[in-house]
């Protein structure tokens, strides 16, 4: 689980999301090699591992993130979105 301290908590804020419209990067999950929709921290729904990824890069390929139990798919879900100026 991503961690923060009392001091760094000052720089993290909770945002409201809507089911329709808005920012789909919060509600979608992304598979192996998909294009990263927004820079931030992503969690694999299959194993709980976390990665940081930059917008427009690719999520890890098959040979970089694997599950011992192959029935659990690799799906990356955005948990912390970074705020960048560009
Ligand atoms: Zn995983």
PDB file of the backbone (N, CA, C, O) and the ligand in Angstrom, with CONECT records:
HET     ZN  A 101       1
ATOM      1  N   UNK A   1       0.847  -1.184   0.000  1.00  0.00           N
ATOM      2  CA  UNK A   1       0.000   0.000   0.000  1.00  0.00           C
ATOM      3  C   UNK A   1       0.883   1.234   0.000  1.00  0.00           C
ATOM      4  O   UNK A   1       1.856   1.312   0.751  1.00  0.00           O
ATOM      5  N   UNK A   2       0.548   2.183  -0.830  1.00  0.00           N
ATOM      6  CA  UNK A   2       1.301   3.435  -0.874  1.00  0.00           C
ATOM      7  C   UNK A   2       1.285   4.077   0.515  1.00  0.00           C
ATOM      8  O   UNK A   2       0.289   4.003   1.234  1.00  0.00           O
ATOM      9  N   UNK A   3       2.390   4.699   0.874  1.00  0.00           N
ATOM     10  CA  UNK A   3       2.517   5.248   2.215  1.00  0.00           C
ATOM     11  C   UNK A   3       2.750   6.757   2.169  1.00  0.00           C
ATOM     12  O   UNK A   3       3.347   7.286   1.231  1.00  0.00           O
ATOM     13  N   UNK A   4       2.271   7.419   3.191  1.00  0.00           N
ATOM     14  CA  UNK A   4       2.505   8.849   3.370  1.00  0.00           C
ATOM     15  C   UNK A   4       2.811   9.090   4.840  1.00  0.00           C
ATOM     16  O   UNK A   4       2.518   8.244   5.684  1.00  0.00           O
ATOM     17  N   UNK A   5       3.397  10.236   5.148  1.00  0.00           N
ATOM     18  CA  UNK A   5       3.614  10.624   6.539  1.00  0.00           C
ATOM     19  C   UNK A   5       2.687  11.797   6.839  1.00  0.00           C
ATOM     20  O   UNK A   5       2.023  12.316   5.942  1.00  0.00           O
ATOM     21  N   UNK A   6       2.647  12.204   8.085  1.00  0.00           N
ATOM     22  CA  UNK A   6       1.813  13.344   8.450  1.00  0.00           C
ATOM     23  C   UNK A   6       2.206  14.576   7.640  1.00  0.00           C
ATOM     24  O   UNK A   6       1.350  15.363   7.233  1.00  0.00           O
ATOM     25  N   UNK A   7       3.508  14.734   7.413  1.00  0.00           N
ATOM     26  CA  UNK A   7       3.959  15.891   6.640  1.00  0.00           C
ATOM     27  C   UNK A   7       3.624  15.775   5.163  1.00  0.00           C
ATOM     28  O   UNK A   7       3.193  16.751   4.548  1.00  0.00           O
ATOM     29  N   UNK A   8       3.817  14.586   4.581  1.00  0.00           N
ATOM     30  CA  UNK A   8       3.530  14.453   3.153  1.00  0.00           C
ATOM     31  C   UNK A   8       2.028  14.393   2.887  1.00  0.00           C
ATOM     32  O   UNK A   8       1.591  14.638   1.763  1.00  0.00           O
ATOM     33  N   UNK A   9       1.239  14.074   3.900  1.00  0.00           N
ATOM     34  CA  UNK A   9      -0.215  14.056   3.736  1.00  0.00           C
ATOM     35  C   UNK A   9      -0.742  15.427   3.338  1.00  0.00           C
ATOM     36  O   UNK A   9      -1.821  15.543   2.757  1.00  0.00           O
ATOM     37  N   UNK A  10       0.021  16.456   3.653  1.00  0.00           N
ATOM     38  CA  UNK A  10      -0.377  17.814   3.277  1.00  0.00           C
ATOM     39  C   UNK A  10      -0.398  17.999   1.768  1.00  0.00           C
ATOM     40  O   UNK A  10      -1.009  18.939   1.257  1.00  0.00           O
ATOM     41  N   UNK A  11       0.267  17.106   1.064  1.00  0.00           N
ATOM     42  CA  UNK A  11       0.395  17.244  -0.390  1.00  0.00           C
ATOM     43  C   UNK A  11      -0.439  16.226  -1.166  1.00  0.00           C
ATOM     44  O   UNK A  11      -0.290  16.088  -2.380  1.00  0.00           O
ATOM     45  N   UNK A  12      -1.312  15.519  -0.462  1.00  0.00           N
ATOM     46  CA  UNK A  12      -2.177  14.523  -1.090  1.00  0.00           C
ATOM     47  C   UNK A  12      -3.610  14.904  -0.768  1.00  0.00           C
ATOM     48  O   UNK A  12      -3.928  15.216   0.380  1.00  0.00           O
ATOM     49  N   UNK A  13      -4.469  14.881  -1.761  1.00  0.00           N
ATOM     50  CA  UNK A  13      -5.854  15.237  -1.515  1.00  0.00           C
ATOM     51  C   UNK A  13      -6.790  14.240  -2.182  1.00  0.00           C
ATOM     52  O   UNK A  13      -6.477  13.683  -3.234  1.00  0.00           O
ATOM     53  N   UNK A  14      -7.927  14.027  -1.565  1.00  0.00           N
ATOM     54  CA  UNK A  14      -8.927  13.127  -2.128  1.00  0.00           C
ATOM     55  C   UNK A  14      -9.809  13.912  -3.080  1.00  0.00           C
ATOM     56  O   UNK A  14     -10.255  15.015  -2.765  1.00  0.00           O
ATOM     57  N   UNK A  15     -10.059  13.331  -4.255  1.00  0.00           N
ATOM     58  CA  UNK A  15     -10.910  13.987  -5.234  1.00  0.00           C
ATOM     59  C   UNK A  15     -12.169  13.156  -5.456  1.00  0.00           C
ATOM     60  O   UNK A  15     -12.163  11.938  -5.281  1.00  0.00           O
ATOM     61  N   UNK A  16     -13.235  13.824  -5.840  1.00  0.00           N
ATOM     62  CA  UNK A  16     -14.478  13.129  -6.151  1.00  0.00           C
ATOM     63  C   UNK A  16     -14.422  12.631  -7.587  1.00  0.00           C
ATOM     64  O   UNK A  16     -13.906  13.318  -8.467  1.00  0.00           O
ATOM     65  N   UNK A  17     -14.947  11.448  -7.821  1.00  0.00           N
ATOM     66  CA  UNK A  17     -15.040  10.941  -9.188  1.00  0.00           C
ATOM     67  C   UNK A  17     -16.501  10.642  -9.476  1.00  0.00           C
ATOM     68  O   UNK A  17     -17.283  10.364  -8.567  1.00  0.00           O
ATOM     69  N   UNK A  18     -16.853  10.702 -10.727  1.00  0.00           N
ATOM     70  CA  UNK A  18     -18.212  10.368 -11.127  1.00  0.00           C
ATOM     71  C   UNK A  18     -18.154   9.139 -12.018  1.00  0.00           C
ATOM     72  O   UNK A  18     -17.151   8.887 -12.684  1.00  0.00           O
ATOM     73  N   UNK A  19     -19.231   8.384 -12.022  1.00  0.00           N
ATOM     74  CA  UNK A  19     -19.266   7.179 -12.843  1.00  0.00           C
ATOM     75  C   UNK A  19     -19.329   7.526 -14.317  1.00  0.00           C
ATOM     76  O   UNK A  19     -18.800   6.793 -15.153  1.00  0.00           O
ATOM     77  N   UNK A  20     -19.961   8.620 -14.639  1.00  0.00           N
ATOM     78  CA  UNK A  20     -20.105   9.018 -16.041  1.00  0.00           C
ATOM     79  C   UNK A  20     -19.236  10.239 -16.308  1.00  0.00           C
ATOM     80  O   UNK A  20     -19.280  11.221 -15.568  1.00  0.00           O
ATOM     81  N   UNK A  21     -18.456  10.165 -17.359  1.00  0.00           N
ATOM     82  CA  UNK A  21     -17.622  11.297 -17.714  1.00  0.00           C
ATOM     83  C   UNK A  21     -16.499  11.495 -16.723  1.00  0.00           C
ATOM     84  O   UNK A  21     -16.151  10.582 -15.974  1.00  0.00           O
ATOM     85  N   UNK A  22     -15.939  12.672 -16.717  1.00  0.00           N
ATOM     86  CA  UNK A  22     -14.867  12.957 -15.786  1.00  0.00           C
ATOM     87  C   UNK A  22     -13.568  12.331 -16.227  1.00  0.00           C
ATOM     88  O   UNK A  22     -13.190  12.422 -17.395  1.00  0.00           O
ATOM     89  N   UNK A  23     -12.888  11.701 -15.305  1.00  0.00           N
ATOM     90  CA  UNK A  23     -11.558  11.178 -15.566  1.00  0.00           C
ATOM     91  C   UNK A  23     -11.588   9.652 -15.554  1.00  0.00           C
ATOM     92  O   UNK A  23     -11.574   9.052 -14.480  1.00  0.00           O
ATOM     93  N   UNK A  24     -11.629   9.014 -16.715  1.00  0.00           N
ATOM     94  CA  UNK A  24     -11.746   7.550 -16.770  1.00  0.00           C
ATOM     95  C   UNK A  24     -10.542   6.817 -16.202  1.00  0.00           C
ATOM     96  O   UNK A  24     -10.642   5.638 -15.861  1.00  0.00           O
ATOM     97  N   UNK A  25      -9.391   7.504 -16.092  1.00  0.00           N
ATOM     98  CA  UNK A  25      -8.214   6.804 -15.567  1.00  0.00           C
ATOM     99  C   UNK A  25      -8.431   6.293 -14.144  1.00  0.00           C
ATOM    100  O   UNK A  25      -7.734   5.376 -13.711  1.00  0.00           O
ATOM    101  N   UNK A  26      -9.373   6.863 -13.417  1.00  0.00           N
ATOM    102  CA  UNK A  26      -9.653   6.398 -12.055  1.00  0.00           C
ATOM    103  C   UNK A  26     -10.503   5.131 -12.043  1.00  0.00           C
ATOM    104  O   UNK A  26     -10.384   4.323 -11.122  1.00  0.00           O
ATOM    105  N   UNK A  27     -11.331   4.950 -13.017  1.00  0.00           N
ATOM    106  CA  UNK A  27     -12.250   3.805 -12.983  1.00  0.00           C
ATOM    107  C   UNK A  27     -11.806   2.644 -13.864  1.00  0.00           C
ATOM    108  O   UNK A  27     -12.271   1.521 -13.670  1.00  0.00           O
ATOM    109  N   UNK A  28     -10.929   2.882 -14.814  1.00  0.00           N
ATOM    110  CA  UNK A  28     -10.485   1.815 -15.697  1.00  0.00           C
ATOM    111  C   UNK A  28      -9.293   1.073 -15.097  1.00  0.00           C
ATOM    112  O   UNK A  28      -8.574   1.609 -14.254  1.00  0.00           O
ATOM    113  N   UNK A  29      -9.099  -0.157 -15.540  1.00  0.00           N
ATOM    114  CA  UNK A  29      -7.898  -0.923 -15.215  1.00  0.00           C
ATOM    115  C   UNK A  29      -7.190  -1.209 -16.540  1.00  0.00           C
ATOM    116  O   UNK A  29      -7.829  -1.337 -17.583  1.00  0.00           O
ATOM    117  N   UNK A  30      -5.859  -1.307 -16.480  1.00  0.00           N
ATOM    118  CA  UNK A  30      -5.060  -1.369 -17.706  1.00  0.00           C
ATOM    119  C   UNK A  30      -4.186  -2.616 -17.708  1.00  0.00           C
ATOM    120  O   UNK A  30      -3.551  -2.948 -16.707  1.00  0.00           O
ATOM    121  N   UNK A  31      -4.164  -3.291 -18.833  1.00  0.00           N
ATOM    122  CA  UNK A  31      -3.450  -4.556 -18.947  1.00  0.00           C
ATOM    123  C   UNK A  31      -1.994  -4.394 -19.347  1.00  0.00           C
ATOM    124  O   UNK A  31      -1.486  -3.283 -19.502  1.00  0.00           O
ATOM    125  N   UNK A  32      -1.350  -5.520 -19.508  1.00  0.00           N
ATOM    126  CA  UNK A  32       0.072  -5.596 -19.878  1.00  0.00           C
ATOM    127  C   UNK A  32       0.324  -4.804 -21.159  1.00  0.00           C
ATOM    128  O   UNK A  32      -0.349  -5.003 -22.170  1.00  0.00           O
ATOM    129  N   UNK A  33       1.300  -3.906 -21.098  1.00  0.00           N
ATOM    130  CA  UNK A  33       1.712  -3.169 -22.281  1.00  0.00           C
ATOM    131  C   UNK A  33       0.785  -2.041 -22.712  1.00  0.00           C
ATOM    132  O   UNK A  33       1.048  -1.380 -23.717  1.00  0.00           O
ATOM    133  N   UNK A  34      -0.288  -1.809 -21.974  1.00  0.00           N
ATOM    134  CA  UNK A  34      -1.205  -0.721 -22.319  1.00  0.00           C
ATOM    135  C   UNK A  34      -0.517   0.627 -22.104  1.00  0.00           C
ATOM    136  O   UNK A  34       0.471   0.712 -21.375  1.00  0.00           O
ATOM    137  N   UNK A  35      -1.026   1.651 -22.722  1.00  0.00           N
ATOM    138  CA  UNK A  35      -0.477   2.995 -22.562  1.00  0.00           C
ATOM    139  C   UNK A  35      -0.973   3.598 -21.245  1.00  0.00           C
ATOM    140  O   UNK A  35      -2.163   3.551 -20.935  1.00  0.00           O
ATOM    141  N   UNK A  36      -0.043   4.160 -20.484  1.00  0.00           N
ATOM    142  CA  UNK A  36      -0.370   4.767 -19.191  1.00  0.00           C
ATOM    143  C   UNK A  36      -1.177   6.050 -19.432  1.00  0.00           C
ATOM    144  O   UNK A  36      -0.702   6.947 -20.128  1.00  0.00           O
ATOM    145  N   UNK A  37      -2.394   6.152 -18.864  1.00  0.00           N
ATOM    146  CA  UNK A  37      -3.251   7.301 -19.145  1.00  0.00           C
ATOM    147  C   UNK A  37      -2.911   8.549 -18.327  1.00  0.00           C
ATOM    148  O   UNK A  37      -3.207   9.667 -18.751  1.00  0.00           O
ATOM    149  N   UNK A  38      -2.295   8.363 -17.163  1.00  0.00           N
ATOM    150  CA  UNK A  38      -1.964   9.500 -16.292  1.00  0.00           C
ATOM    151  C   UNK A  38      -0.786   9.096 -15.415  1.00  0.00           C
ATOM    152  O   UNK A  38      -0.696   7.946 -14.984  1.00  0.00           O
ATOM    153  N   UNK A  39       0.112  10.030 -15.152  1.00  0.00           N
ATOM    154  CA  UNK A  39       1.264   9.733 -14.304  1.00  0.00           C
ATOM    155  C   UNK A  39       0.819   9.491 -12.873  1.00  0.00           C
ATOM    156  O   UNK A  39      -0.053  10.190 -12.356  1.00  0.00           O
ATOM    157  N   UNK A  40       1.426   8.492 -12.235  1.00  0.00           N
ATOM    158  CA  UNK A  40       1.080   8.234 -10.844  1.00  0.00           C
ATOM    159  C   UNK A  40       1.502   6.864 -10.368  1.00  0.00           C
ATOM    160  O   UNK A  40       2.351   6.206 -10.969  1.00  0.00           O
ATOM    161  N   UNK A  41       0.883   6.447  -9.263  1.00  0.00           N
ATOM    162  CA  UNK A  41       1.138   5.137  -8.671  1.00  0.00           C
ATOM    163  C   UNK A  41      -0.018   4.223  -9.049  1.00  0.00           C
ATOM    164  O   UNK A  41      -1.186   4.577  -8.887  1.00  0.00           O
ATOM    165  N   UNK A  42       0.319   3.059  -9.548  1.00  0.00           N
ATOM    166  CA  UNK A  42      -0.677   2.076  -9.962  1.00  0.00           C
ATOM    167  C   UNK A  42      -0.513   0.811  -9.141  1.00  0.00           C
ATOM    168  O   UNK A  42       0.600   0.439  -8.769  1.00  0.00           O
ATOM    169  N   UNK A  43      -1.631   0.150  -8.860  1.00  0.00           N
ATOM    170  CA  UNK A  43      -1.649  -1.094  -8.095  1.00  0.00           C
ATOM    171  C   UNK A  43      -2.171  -2.207  -8.989  1.00  0.00           C
ATOM    172  O   UNK A  43      -3.163  -2.033  -9.698  1.00  0.00           O
ATOM    173  N   UNK A  44      -1.500  -3.346  -8.952  1.00  0.00           N
ATOM    174  CA  UNK A  44      -1.964  -4.516  -9.699  1.00  0.00           C
ATOM    175  C   UNK A  44      -3.106  -5.151  -8.917  1.00  0.00           C
ATOM    176  O   UNK A  44      -2.942  -5.520  -7.754  1.00  0.00           O
ATOM    177  N   UNK A  45      -4.263  -5.276  -9.561  1.00  0.00           N
ATOM    178  CA  UNK A  45      -5.418  -5.848  -8.860  1.00  0.00           C
ATOM    179  C   UNK A  45      -5.236  -7.353  -8.652  1.00  0.00           C
ATOM    180  O   UNK A  45      -5.939  -7.955  -7.841  1.00  0.00           O
ATOM    181  N   UNK A  46      -4.305  -7.959  -9.372  1.00  0.00           N
ATOM    182  CA  UNK A  46      -4.101  -9.395  -9.239  1.00  0.00           C
ATOM    183  C   UNK A  46      -3.222  -9.783  -8.061  1.00  0.00           C
ATOM    184  O   UNK A  46      -3.426 -10.838  -7.460  1.00  0.00           O
ATOM    185  N   UNK A  47      -2.230  -8.933  -7.716  1.00  0.00           N
ATOM    186  CA  UNK A  47      -1.282  -9.313  -6.659  1.00  0.00           C
ATOM    187  C   UNK A  47      -1.023  -8.207  -5.641  1.00  0.00           C
ATOM    188  O   UNK A  47      -0.401  -8.465  -4.610  1.00  0.00           O
ATOM    189  N   UNK A  48      -1.482  -6.983  -5.901  1.00  0.00           N
ATOM    190  CA  UNK A  48      -1.291  -5.899  -4.944  1.00  0.00           C
ATOM    191  C   UNK A  48       0.017  -5.147  -5.099  1.00  0.00           C
ATOM    192  O   UNK A  48       0.256  -4.177  -4.381  1.00  0.00           O
ATOM    193  N   UNK A  49       0.870  -5.572  -6.020  1.00  0.00           N
ATOM    194  CA  UNK A  49       2.137  -4.881  -6.249  1.00  0.00           C
ATOM    195  C   UNK A  49       1.846  -3.464  -6.764  1.00  0.00           C
ATOM    196  O   UNK A  49       0.828  -3.221  -7.412  1.00  0.00           O
ATOM    197  N   UNK A  50       2.752  -2.552  -6.466  1.00  0.00           N
ATOM    198  CA  UNK A  50       2.571  -1.169  -6.901  1.00  0.00           C
ATOM    199  C   UNK A  50       3.747  -0.733  -7.767  1.00  0.00           C
ATOM    200  O   UNK A  50       4.885  -1.157  -7.560  1.00  0.00           O
ATOM    201  N   UNK A  51       3.447   0.121  -8.736  1.00  0.00           N
ATOM    202  CA  UNK A  51       4.487   0.680  -9.597  1.00  0.00           C
ATOM    203  C   UNK A  51       4.200   2.164  -9.803  1.00  0.00           C
ATOM    204  O   UNK A  51       3.071   2.623  -9.635  1.00  0.00           O
ATOM    205  N   UNK A  52       5.238   2.897 -10.166  1.00  0.00           N
ATOM    206  CA  UNK A  52       5.032   4.268 -10.614  1.00  0.00           C
ATOM    207  C   UNK A  52       5.186   4.268 -12.129  1.00  0.00           C
ATOM    208  O   UNK A  52       6.074   3.613 -12.673  1.00  0.00           O
ATOM    209  N   UNK A  53       4.315   5.006 -12.799  1.00  0.00           N
ATOM    210  CA  UNK A  53       4.360   5.059 -14.254  1.00  0.00           C
ATOM    211  C   UNK A  53       4.087   6.471 -14.726  1.00  0.00           C
ATOM    212  O   UNK A  53       3.347   7.230 -14.102  1.00  0.00           O
ATOM    213  N   UNK A  54       4.705   6.797 -15.844  1.00  0.00           N
ATOM    214  CA  UNK A  54       4.530   8.125 -16.435  1.00  0.00           C
ATOM    215  C   UNK A  54       3.548   8.081 -17.598  1.00  0.00           C
ATOM    216  O   UNK A  54       3.509   7.125 -18.373  1.00  0.00           O
ATOM    217  N   UNK A  55       2.764   9.137 -17.692  1.00  0.00           N
ATOM    218  CA  UNK A  55       1.788   9.261 -18.763  1.00  0.00           C
ATOM    219  C   UNK A  55       2.438   8.996 -20.124  1.00  0.00           C
ATOM    220  O   UNK A  55       3.541   9.462 -20.410  1.00  0.00           O
ATOM    221  N   UNK A  56       1.730   8.245 -20.937  1.00  0.00           N
ATOM    222  CA  UNK A  56       2.119   7.903 -22.315  1.00  0.00           C
ATOM    223  C   UNK A  56       3.220   6.843 -22.414  1.00  0.00           C
ATOM    224  O   UNK A  56       3.543   6.398 -23.515  1.00  0.00           O
ATOM    225  N   UNK A  57       3.812   6.426 -21.260  1.00  0.00           N
ATOM    226  CA  UNK A  57       4.689   5.257 -21.298  1.00  0.00           C
ATOM    227  C   UNK A  57       3.811   4.013 -21.391  1.00  0.00           C
ATOM    228  O   UNK A  57       2.585   4.112 -21.412  1.00  0.00           O
ATOM    229  N   UNK A  58       4.440   2.851 -21.446  1.00  0.00           N
ATOM    230  CA  UNK A  58       3.703   1.588 -21.462  1.00  0.00           C
ATOM    231  C   UNK A  58       3.786   0.919 -20.093  1.00  0.00           C
ATOM    232  O   UNK A  58       4.802   1.019 -19.405  1.00  0.00           O
ATOM    233  N   UNK A  59       2.703   0.232 -19.700  1.00  0.00           N
ATOM    234  CA  UNK A  59       2.757  -0.579 -18.489  1.00  0.00           C
ATOM    235  C   UNK A  59       3.723  -1.737 -18.739  1.00  0.00           C
ATOM    236  O   UNK A  59       3.998  -2.074 -19.890  1.00  0.00           O
ATOM    237  N   UNK A  60       4.245  -2.354 -17.656  1.00  0.00           N
ATOM    238  CA  UNK A  60       5.256  -3.401 -17.822  1.00  0.00           C
ATOM    239  C   UNK A  60       4.791  -4.516 -18.756  1.00  0.00           C
ATOM    240  O   UNK A  60       3.625  -4.910 -18.740  1.00  0.00           O
ATOM    241  N   UNK A  61       5.728  -5.020 -19.575  1.00  0.00           N
ATOM    242  CA  UNK A  61       5.398  -6.138 -20.468  1.00  0.00           C
ATOM    243  C   UNK A  61       5.272  -7.435 -19.669  1.00  0.00           C
ATOM    244  O   UNK A  61       5.588  -7.490 -18.481  1.00  0.00           O
ATOM    245  N   UNK A  62       4.811  -8.452 -20.344  1.00  0.00           N
ATOM    246  CA  UNK A  62       4.577  -9.767 -19.729  1.00  0.00           C
ATOM    247  C   UNK A  62       5.797 -10.273 -18.955  1.00  0.00           C
ATOM    248  O   UNK A  62       5.645 -10.849 -17.877  1.00  0.00           O
ATOM    249  N   UNK A  63       6.999 -10.067 -19.488  1.00  0.00           N
ATOM    250  CA  UNK A  63       8.192 -10.630 -18.843  1.00  0.00           C
ATOM    251  C   UNK A  63       8.709  -9.785 -17.681  1.00  0.00           C
ATOM    252  O   UNK A  63       9.692 -10.160 -17.041  1.00  0.00           O
ATOM    253  N   UNK A  64       8.076  -8.668 -17.401  1.00  0.00           N
ATOM    254  CA  UNK A  64       8.524  -7.809 -16.290  1.00  0.00           C
ATOM    255  C   UNK A  64       7.618  -7.883 -15.071  1.00  0.00           C
ATOM    256  O   UNK A  64       8.014  -7.462 -13.984  1.00  0.00           O
ATOM    257  N   UNK A  65       6.411  -8.410 -15.232  1.00  0.00           N
ATOM    258  CA  UNK A  65       5.506  -8.550 -14.099  1.00  0.00           C
ATOM    259  C   UNK A  65       4.666  -9.799 -14.319  1.00  0.00           C
ATOM    260  O   UNK A  65       3.801  -9.838 -15.194  1.00  0.00           O
ATOM    261  N   UNK A  66       4.940 -10.834 -13.498  1.00  0.00           N
ATOM    262  CA  UNK A  66       4.239 -12.100 -13.670  1.00  0.00           C
ATOM    263  C   UNK A  66       3.675 -12.565 -12.336  1.00  0.00           C
ATOM    264  O   UNK A  66       4.171 -12.202 -11.270  1.00  0.00           O
ATOM    265  N   UNK A  67       2.641 -13.365 -12.419  1.00  0.00           N
ATOM    266  CA  UNK A  67       2.026 -13.943 -11.233  1.00  0.00           C
ATOM    267  C   UNK A  67       2.297 -15.438 -11.189  1.00  0.00           C
ATOM    268  O   UNK A  67       2.212 -16.123 -12.208  1.00  0.00           O
ATOM    269  N   UNK A  68       2.627 -15.943  -9.996  1.00  0.00           N
ATOM    270  CA  UNK A  68       2.783 -17.389  -9.838  1.00  0.00           C
ATOM    271  C   UNK A  68       1.457 -18.073 -10.161  1.00  0.00           C
ATOM    272  O   UNK A  68       1.420 -19.114 -10.818  1.00  0.00           O
ATOM    273  N   UNK A  69       0.373 -17.468  -9.684  1.00  0.00           N
ATOM    274  CA  UNK A  69      -0.964 -17.963  -9.997  1.00  0.00           C
ATOM    275  C   UNK A  69      -1.442 -17.234 -11.247  1.00  0.00           C
ATOM    276  O   UNK A  69      -1.918 -16.101 -11.172  1.00  0.00           O
ATOM    277  N   UNK A  70      -1.312 -17.884 -12.378  1.00  0.00           N
ATOM    278  CA  UNK A  70      -1.609 -17.202 -13.633  1.00  0.00           C
ATOM    279  C   UNK A  70      -3.086 -16.962 -13.855  1.00  0.00           C
ATOM    280  O   UNK A  70      -3.466 -16.325 -14.837  1.00  0.00           O
ATOM    281  N   UNK A  71      -3.940 -17.467 -12.951  1.00  0.00           N
ATOM    282  CA  UNK A  71      -5.370 -17.210 -13.111  1.00  0.00           C
ATOM    283  C   UNK A  71      -5.723 -15.791 -12.673  1.00  0.00           C
ATOM    284  O   UNK A  71      -6.793 -15.283 -13.010  1.00  0.00           O
ATOM    285  N   UNK A  72      -4.812 -15.144 -11.913  1.00  0.00           N
ATOM    286  CA  UNK A  72      -5.050 -13.755 -11.513  1.00  0.00           C
ATOM    287  C   UNK A  72      -4.473 -12.846 -12.587  1.00  0.00           C
ATOM    288  O   UNK A  72      -3.253 -12.790 -12.747  1.00  0.00           O
ATOM    289  N   UNK A  73      -5.308 -12.138 -13.323  1.00  0.00           N
ATOM    290  CA  UNK A  73      -4.790 -11.310 -14.408  1.00  0.00           C
ATOM    291  C   UNK A  73      -4.027 -10.088 -13.891  1.00  0.00           C
ATOM    292  O   UNK A  73      -4.274  -9.607 -12.785  1.00  0.00           O
ATOM    293  N   UNK A  74      -3.107  -9.600 -14.703  1.00  0.00           N
ATOM    294  CA  UNK A  74      -2.389  -8.365 -14.402  1.00  0.00           C
ATOM    295  C   UNK A  74      -3.251  -7.210 -14.892  1.00  0.00           C
ATOM    296  O   UNK A  74      -3.474  -7.053 -16.092  1.00  0.00           O
ATOM    297  N   UNK A  75      -3.726  -6.412 -13.961  1.00  0.00           N
ATOM    298  CA  UNK A  75      -4.529  -5.242 -14.296  1.00  0.00           C
ATOM    299  C   UNK A  75      -4.070  -4.095 -13.406  1.00  0.00           C
ATOM    300  O   UNK A  75      -4.097  -4.208 -12.180  1.00  0.00           O
ATOM    301  N   UNK A  76      -3.653  -3.006 -14.009  1.00  0.00           N
ATOM    302  CA  UNK A  76      -3.128  -1.872 -13.256  1.00  0.00           C
ATOM    303  C   UNK A  76      -4.227  -0.847 -13.020  1.00  0.00           C
ATOM    304  O   UNK A  76      -4.922  -0.426 -13.945  1.00  0.00           O
ATOM    305  N   UNK A  77      -4.366  -0.458 -11.750  1.00  0.00           N
ATOM    306  CA  UNK A  77      -5.406   0.504 -11.367  1.00  0.00           C
ATOM    307  C   UNK A  77      -4.735   1.703 -10.698  1.00  0.00           C
ATOM    308  O   UNK A  77      -3.890   1.548  -9.816  1.00  0.00           O
ATOM    309  N   UNK A  78      -5.121   2.882 -11.130  1.00  0.00           N
ATOM    310  CA  UNK A  78      -4.550   4.117 -10.585  1.00  0.00           C
ATOM    311  C   UNK A  78      -4.976   4.297  -9.126  1.00  0.00           C
ATOM    312  O   UNK A  78      -6.166   4.247  -8.813  1.00  0.00           O
ATOM    313  N   UNK A  79      -3.991   4.508  -8.227  1.00  0.00           N
ATOM    314  CA  UNK A  79      -4.340   4.761  -6.830  1.00  0.00           C
ATOM    315  C   UNK A  79      -3.874   6.135  -6.363  1.00  0.00           C
ATOM    316  O   UNK A  79      -4.478   6.705  -5.454  1.00  0.00           O
ATOM    317  N   UNK A  80      -2.819   6.682  -6.960  1.00  0.00           N
ATOM    318  CA  UNK A  80      -2.377   8.054  -6.637  1.00  0.00           C
ATOM    319  C   UNK A  80      -1.978   8.719  -7.949  1.00  0.00           C
ATOM    320  O   UNK A  80      -1.093   8.238  -8.656  1.00  0.00           O
ATOM    321  N   UNK A  81      -2.628   9.810  -8.263  1.00  0.00           N
ATOM    322  CA  UNK A  81      -2.321  10.527  -9.499  1.00  0.00           C
ATOM    323  C   UNK A  81      -1.421  11.711  -9.177  1.00  0.00           C
ATOM    324  O   UNK A  81      -1.725  12.511  -8.293  1.00  0.00           O
ATOM    325  N   UNK A  82      -0.305  11.817  -9.904  1.00  0.00           N
ATOM    326  CA  UNK A  82       0.585  12.947  -9.654  1.00  0.00           C
ATOM    327  C   UNK A  82       0.095  14.161 -10.428  1.00  0.00           C
ATOM    328  O   UNK A  82      -0.479  14.048 -11.511  1.00  0.00           O
ATOM    329  N   UNK A  83       0.336  15.309  -9.846  1.00  0.00           N
ATOM    330  CA  UNK A  83      -0.078  16.561 -10.480  1.00  0.00           C
ATOM    331  C   UNK A  83       1.121  17.188 -11.127  1.00  0.00           C
ATOM    332  O   UNK A  83       2.027  17.665 -10.443  1.00  0.00           O
ATOM    333  N   UNK A  84       1.138  17.191 -12.455  1.00  0.00           N
ATOM    334  CA  UNK A  84       2.259  17.771 -13.189  1.00  0.00           C
ATOM    335  C   UNK A  84       1.767  18.959 -14.009  1.00  0.00           C
ATOM    336  O   UNK A  84       0.593  19.051 -14.367  1.00  0.00           O
ATOM    337  N   UNK A  85       2.679  19.844 -14.288  1.00  0.00           N
ATOM    338  CA  UNK A  85       2.282  21.071 -14.996  1.00  0.00           C
ATOM    339  C   UNK A  85       2.087  20.850 -16.479  1.00  0.00           C
ATOM    340  O   UNK A  85       1.343  21.587 -17.126  1.00  0.00           O
ATOM    341  N   UNK A  86       2.746  19.847 -17.024  1.00  0.00           N
ATOM    342  CA  UNK A  86       2.622  19.622 -18.477  1.00  0.00           C
ATOM    343  C   UNK A  86       1.563  18.604 -18.790  1.00  0.00           C
ATOM    344  O   UNK A  86       1.328  18.296 -19.958  1.00  0.00           O
TER     345      UNK A  86
HETATM  346 ZN    ZN A 101       0.464  -8.360 -10.197  1.00  0.00          ZN
END
